[in-house]
Amino acid sequence: MVLGSGFLHSIWNLYTKKSLNKNVFLWFCQLAAFLIFLPWTLMEWDASQLTGTGLWIVLASMCLHGLYMTLLAAAYTVGDLSQVYPIMRGISPLLVPLIGVTLLDEQLSPMGWLGIICIVTGIAALSNVQLFKRSSSASLKAPLLALAVGLCIASYIVVDKIALNYVSAVVLNEATNVGGILALSWAAFSSGGMRKEVKVNWKIILLGGLLAPGGYLLFLFALSLAPVAQLAPMREIGTVFGTVMGIFILREKQGARRLFTSILITAGIIIVGLWG
């Protein structure tokens, strides 16, 4: 389920990058997802505990997913898929063990530190950070946005794991769809590109409305069966999928270097997850 989730995630990110207006495309995808999964959500609604703590946790998840969608649209507007995708998928499994070491008095094994070095090296290489040259703000915009997306991913994974104690995966997923719709509405409606996006990409929008929540539902179902620390690193194999798609389908530049660095990041993630 986790590996399938990573693959589906990389596919709808490819379509997001290919879209005309990222905010509009993602808004329609969230709307399509909401409508597609509404009957299933209504069937499971009675089992939800949307009062007190459960309500606040679900609202927090909606806010984080809404912010994630907004930052994702911005990142793909200025950056390549093969650059942005590995960074935003790699930052989450990088931060979690570092927070554990610095704040929770946990320890990393020597293999764990090797994995951290692989992730940091890969992200730095993809970011095109030049230590001894002045980098323009434009060149840093895409990697910085990707880092912000990664922070959102790390945050909502933890919050969603807690939220599953109060609502089912389907209800939680529908709530995050609503969060995405609300967050993207202003940018989408003010863009003036709603009609054109639907005319050109309506089939892809319907597919994205199925793949995006479908992929995350697979991950949520997996979270109900195993610890998040074990599953989150496995899902990031999608970094290689996304990079390969960017290089061979979108014909993005620096293909060999980006493919190598995405493999380096993925190797680091697997090392931390299995032996860290």
N, C-alpha and C positions, 0 to 999 in steps of 0.2 A: 504493500500500500504506500509506503513512504517513497520508494523509488519511483513508482508510478506518479505520485504526487509531484515529485521534482521534475519529471519529464513533462507533465501537463502544464506545470507552471512556466517552464521555459518556452513552450509553444505559444501560450497566450501573450507572453512578453514579446515574442517575435512579432506577433500581429500588432501589438501596441506600438512598437517601433515603426512598423510599416504604415500605420494609419496617418491620415491627413492632419488631424488636430487631436493631440493626445488627450486633452481634457474632455472633449466631446466624445471621442471613441470610448474612453473608460466610463463616462457617465452612461452612455447607452448600454455598455456591457453590464454595468451594475444594475440598470433597470431591467434588462433582459434576464439577468440572474434572479432578481427579485421575483419576477413574474413566473419564471420556470419553476422555482422551488417553493412558491407560495402554497400550493396544495399540500405538499409534504409537510411544510411548516405548520399549517393549520391542524393537520392530523396529530402532530406531536405537541401542540401548544399546551394542552391540559396538564402535561407532566412537568411543565416548567415551574420554577420557583422565582418568579420575577417580583419579589418583594424584598425590602430591606437591603441586605448586603448583596444578594444576587443581582438586584436591579442596578446597583451602583457599579458592580463589576462588568455587567453587560454594557452599560453606558460608557464605561472606560474603554472597553474593547471597540465599541462603535467609533469613538473619538480617535483612537489610535489607527484604526483601519481607514478612517476618512483622511487623516493626515498622511498616511502611507500612500493612498491613491493620489493625493495632490502632489506630493513630492515625487512620486513615480512618473507622473505626467511631465513634470518639470525636468527630471533627469533625462528622459528619453527625447525631450525636445532639443536638448543641447548636446547630448552624448551618444556615442555608438553603443549598440547592444553588446558587442564583444568587449567593450571597456566597462560600461556601467554595471552590467549584470553580475560579473564575478565579484566586483567590489561590494555591492549591496548584499549579495548572498554570503560573502565571506566574513563580513564584519560581525554578524550575530554570534557565530561559534567562536570568534576571537574574543569578544567581550565577556561572554559568560564565564569562562575559566579564569580570566584576569580579575574579574570582580570577586570570584570565589577566593583567589589567592590574597588579594589586597584587603578585602573587607570582611571575609568570613573565616579567615585563618585556615583555609584549605591549602593543600599542597599539590603541586604538579610534579610528575615524574620527569626524569631527563628526556624521555620520549615526548612527554607533553610539551616541554619547552622547545624541543625540536619542531613539533607541530606548529607552535606559536610563531617561531621564526619563519617557517615556510609560508604561513598565512600573511604575516607582515611584509615579507619580501615580495610576495606576489601582488599584494594590494599596492605597495609602493611602486612597483614596476608598471602596473596598469594605470596608475595615477599620473605617470609621466612627471613625477616630482624630481626636479633637478636641484640638488643641494647647493651648488656653487653658481647657479645662474638664476637671475630674476625671472620667475614664472609669472606670466600675465594672469589677471583675474579670470579671463575667459578660459584659459587652459585648465584652471583649477575648478571651474564651476561644475563641470560634469562629475568629477570624482568626489567633490564635497557634497553635492546633492545625493550621490550614490551612498556616501557614508551616512547621511541623514536618513535615507530610506532603510539602510541596514539597522540603524538604531530603532526605527519604528518596528521592524521585523522582530528584533530581539525583545522589544517591549510587549508587542501584542501576543507573541508566542507564550510568554509567561502568564499574561493576564488571561488568555484564552484557556490555558491549562486549568486555571482556577475556576473560570466561568463554567467549565464542563461539570463542575460539582452542582450547579444550579439549573442548567438548561442542557438540552440535547445538542449534539453537534449540528443538526439541521437548523434548529432555532437560533443558535449562536451565529451560524453562517448567514442566515437571513438578516439578523440584526446588523452584521457587519456590511451587508449589501446596502442597507438603509443608510448606514454611516457614510459609505462611499458616495451614494447619490446626493446626500445633503452637502457633503464637503465639496463636491465638484460642480454643483448646480450653478453657482454664480459665474464661474469661469466658462462653463459650457454655454449657457444662455447668452452671455455677453460676447461670445466669440464671433457670432454670425455665421458659423459653419455647420450648424445642426443639420440642415437639409442636405447639404453637399456630402457630409459624412455618411448619412444614411443611404443616400443614392449610390455612393461608390462602394461602401463596405457593409451593407446590411446583412449579407450572408455571414461575413466574418464576425460581426457584432453578435449575431445569434450563437455562433460557435463559441465566441469568447464568453458569452453569458452562461454557457454550459461548462466550458473547460476551467475557467477561473475558480468558481465556487466548487466545481467537482473535484479539482485537484486538491483544494484546501480541505474539503470534506474528507477525502481519503486520509489526509494527515491528522485531522481531528479524530477520526475513528481509530487511527493507530495510537494517538495519545491516550485514548481510553483503555488501551491494552498494555502499554509499556511506558517507562519513564521518559520524560522529555529530553533528559541529558543523553539518553541512548539514541533517540530517534532524530533529534534536530540535526546532528552532524551528517547522518545518512542522507537526509533530504537535499543537502547542499551539493550532491553530485550533479544537480541541475546546472551548476556553474559551467561545467564542461559542455552540456547540451546547449546552453545559451550562447556560449562563445563559438561553438562549431556552426550554429545557425547563423550568427552574425557574420562569420567569415565566408561561409560557402553559399549562403542564400542571399544575404544583403551585400556581399562583396565588399565588406569593410576592410580598411587598410591595416597594416601591421599584424597580419594574420598569424604568422609563425610565432611571434613574440607573445601575442595575446593568448594563443592556444597553450603555449608552454606555461605562462603564468597562471592560467586558469587551472591547469593540471596541478601546478605547485600548490595553489590555494586548496584545491580539493584534497590533495594528499595530506596537507597540514590538518584539514578538518577531520579526515578519517583517523589520522594518528592521534589527535587530541581526544576524539570520541572513543577510540578503542583502547589506547594505551596511555592516555594522559593522566 
